[in-house]
Amino acid sequence: MNGNDATAFNLTQYTLKSVFKVAVLGAESTGKTTLCRDLAAHFDSPWVSEYMRTYLQAKWDNEQATCTWDDLLPIAQGQIALENTRAKQAAQASKNSQNTQKTEKQNYLFCDTSLFELMVYSNWYYADCPEALTQAALAHHYDLILLTEVDTPWVADDLRDAPHQRKEMSAYFASQLKTHNKKYRRIGGNREERVRQVTEWLSEN
């Protein structure tokens, strides 16, 4: 495959300086979605839900089937399409705010996972990853990457399948972030503590 695969598969990321992107990564059932929702509410900002859950829940409901290799690129396309839509909304909100208040306001976009997470899971389960997905995952930029600690209770559902591998999975995430020179910060504690910590980090920028 050539270097244009990410573009050919519509995996190009939409970015604007007016939008500060935060990606929340981590093992399953470690509070990623809750944190994104809490941060979005705290900062009155949009957030991006995890498209993989929507996609695979529908597949399970309709077919009683789980994820396969062939699902990876459609999931990636859905995830980045959703992120790009929310990024444009955040950029427009920033523009509207500047027009009405005449002051510059930082707009945030909180992303519940990213293509990097999908790449990590692909390599974990299949020992391989579609080249287009790898290219896009490594090219995409986030202003802050958070890795959730394994300090929340396990909550079972139709899709989660590794209650006893969360720490191992978290360690694998950390190793992959380091391997690919992606700076990140670990985030743990209860809901209030997590929001407070992230708020402090964001105030530094």
Helices and strands as residue ranges (DSSP letters): H 5-8, E 19-25, H 32-43, E 47-48, H 51-63, G 69-71, H 72-101, E 107-112, H 115-126, H 131-139, E 144-148, H 166-179, E 185-187, H 191-203
